[in-house]
Amino acid sequence: MELTEQEFLQKIAQHKGILYKVSRMYFEDASDREDLVQEIILQLWKSLKSFQGKSQFSSWMYRVALNTAIVFFKKEKRKPDGYAMPEHVQLVQEDYSSEKDEQLEIFYKAVQQLNKIEKALIFQFIEGFSGEEMAKNLGMSPVNVRVKLNRTKQKLKEIIKTQHHGF
């Protein structure tokens, strides 16, 4: 399945929440989140030919976004490798008001203390992915996903309980 450049941009705009959720799960700093969103869009553009339409675009986008987030800062260079994106790609700015929900902030700060795989598991759990989908996305067995997810949820509860005295 081939998408035109315009269709690609429309799909990105339609599912932009994925970009912000993934970046928020991995980074607290706004500039780091923005860098990650840009890197995810670049990786989506570069790997567009691999999207065959066998799954929903959003599912494919989740996989690319999570994989990009997991390896993002492991690279020596943080800048794209010269691959040209369409000139008219416009990133939507993250819209956070000064009236942030305190519980959401506590949750995100706690999630940032998890390791990369734990973050990916929690993110996919929140998004309603099945155990089989999570296993496929992360290259794990469904049994391993269930075990790790339960341990991660317990770890997250302990982090929140310890740092915020019961939330």
Contacts in CASP RR format, 6 or more apart in sequence:
PFRMAT RR
TARGET T0000
AUTHOR 0000-0000-0000
METHOD contacts of the structure
MODEL  1
MELTEQEFLQKIAQHKGILYKVSRMYFEDASDREDLVQEIILQLWKSLKS
FQGKSQFSSWMYRVALNTAIVFFKKEKRKPDGYAMPEHVQLVQEDYSSEK
DEQLEIFYKAVQQLNKIEKALIFQFIEGFSGEEMAKNLGMSPVNVRVKLN
RTKQKLKEIIKTQHHGF
1 51 0 8 1.000
1 52 0 8 1.000
1 53 0 8 1.000
2 49 0 8 1.000
3 11 0 8 1.000
3 48 0 8 1.000
3 51 0 8 1.000
5 86 0 8 1.000
8 44 0 8 1.000
8 45 0 8 1.000
8 48 0 8 1.000
9 86 0 8 1.000
9 88 0 8 1.000
9 89 0 8 1.000
11 57 0 8 1.000
11 61 0 8 1.000
12 19 0 8 1.000
12 41 0 8 1.000
12 44 0 8 1.000
12 61 0 8 1.000
13 92 0 8 1.000
15 57 0 8 1.000
15 58 0 8 1.000
15 61 0 8 1.000
16 92 0 8 1.000
18 58 0 8 1.000
18 61 0 8 1.000
18 62 0 8 1.000
18 65 0 8 1.000
19 37 0 8 1.000
19 40 0 8 1.000
19 41 0 8 1.000
19 65 0 8 1.000
20 33 0 8 1.000
20 37 0 8 1.000
20 94 0 8 1.000
21 123 0 8 1.000
21 127 0 8 1.000
22 36 0 8 1.000
22 40 0 8 1.000
22 62 0 8 1.000
22 65 0 8 1.000
22 66 0 8 1.000
22 69 0 8 1.000
22 123 0 8 1.000
23 32 0 8 1.000
23 33 0 8 1.000
23 34 0 8 1.000
23 36 0 8 1.000
23 37 0 8 1.000
23 40 0 8 1.000
23 69 0 8 1.000
24 33 0 8 1.000
24 108 0 8 1.000
25 69 0 8 1.000
25 108 0 8 1.000
25 111 0 8 1.000
25 112 0 8 1.000
25 119 0 8 1.000
25 122 0 8 1.000
25 123 0 8 1.000
26 33 0 8 1.000
26 36 0 8 1.000
26 69 0 8 1.000
26 72 0 8 1.000
26 112 0 8 1.000
26 116 0 8 1.000
26 119 0 8 1.000
27 33 0 8 1.000
27 36 0 8 1.000
27 112 0 8 1.000
28 108 0 8 1.000
28 109 0 8 1.000
28 112 0 8 1.000
30 94 0 8 1.000
33 94 0 8 1.000
34 91 0 8 1.000
34 94 0 8 1.000
35 72 0 8 1.000
35 78 0 8 1.000
36 68 0 8 1.000
36 69 0 8 1.000
36 72 0 8 1.000
37 91 0 8 1.000
37 94 0 8 1.000
38 91 0 8 1.000
39 68 0 8 1.000
39 72 0 8 1.000
39 80 0 8 1.000
40 64 0 8 1.000
40 65 0 8 1.000
40 68 0 8 1.000
40 69 0 8 1.000
41 85 0 8 1.000
41 89 0 8 1.000
41 91 0 8 1.000
42 80 0 8 1.000
42 83 0 8 1.000
42 85 0 8 1.000
43 64 0 8 1.000
43 67 0 8 1.000
43 68 0 8 1.000
44 61 0 8 1.000
44 64 0 8 1.000
44 65 0 8 1.000
45 83 0 8 1.000
45 85 0 8 1.000
45 86 0 8 1.000
45 89 0 8 1.000
46 83 0 8 1.000
47 64 0 8 1.000
51 57 0 8 1.000
51 60 0 8 1.000
53 60 0 8 1.000
59 133 0 8 1.000
62 124 0 8 1.000
62 127 0 8 1.000
62 129 0 8 1.000
62 137 0 8 1.000
63 137 0 8 1.000
66 120 0 8 1.000
66 123 0 8 1.000
66 124 0 8 1.000
66 137 0 8 1.000
66 138 0 8 1.000
69 116 0 8 1.000
69 119 0 8 1.000
69 120 0 8 1.000
70 116 0 8 1.000
70 117 0 8 1.000
70 120 0 8 1.000
103 167 0 8 1.000
106 160 0 8 1.000
106 163 0 8 1.000
106 164 0 8 1.000
106 167 0 8 1.000
107 160 0 8 1.000
109 163 0 8 1.000
110 156 0 8 1.000
110 159 0 8 1.000
110 160 0 8 1.000
110 163 0 8 1.000
111 119 0 8 1.000
111 122 0 8 1.000
111 156 0 8 1.000
112 119 0 8 1.000
113 159 0 8 1.000
114 122 0 8 1.000
114 152 0 8 1.000
114 155 0 8 1.000
114 156 0 8 1.000
114 159 0 8 1.000
117 138 0 8 1.000
117 148 0 8 1.000
118 148 0 8 1.000
118 152 0 8 1.000
118 155 0 8 1.000
118 156 0 8 1.000
120 137 0 8 1.000
120 138 0 8 1.000
121 134 0 8 1.000
121 138 0 8 1.000
121 145 0 8 1.000
121 148 0 8 1.000
121 149 0 8 1.000
121 152 0 8 1.000
122 149 0 8 1.000
122 152 0 8 1.000
122 153 0 8 1.000
122 156 0 8 1.000
124 133 0 8 1.000
124 134 0 8 1.000
124 137 0 8 1.000
124 138 0 8 1.000
125 134 0 8 1.000
125 149 0 8 1.000
125 153 0 8 1.000
129 137 0 8 1.000
131 142 0 8 1.000
131 145 0 8 1.000
131 146 0 8 1.000
131 149 0 8 1.000
132 142 0 8 1.000
134 140 0 8 1.000
134 142 0 8 1.000
134 145 0 8 1.000
134 149 0 8 1.000
135 141 0 8 1.000
135 142 0 8 1.000
135 144 0 8 1.000
135 145 0 8 1.000
138 145 0 8 1.000
140 148 0 8 1.000
160 166 0 8 1.000
160 167 0 8 1.000
161 167 0 8 1.000
END
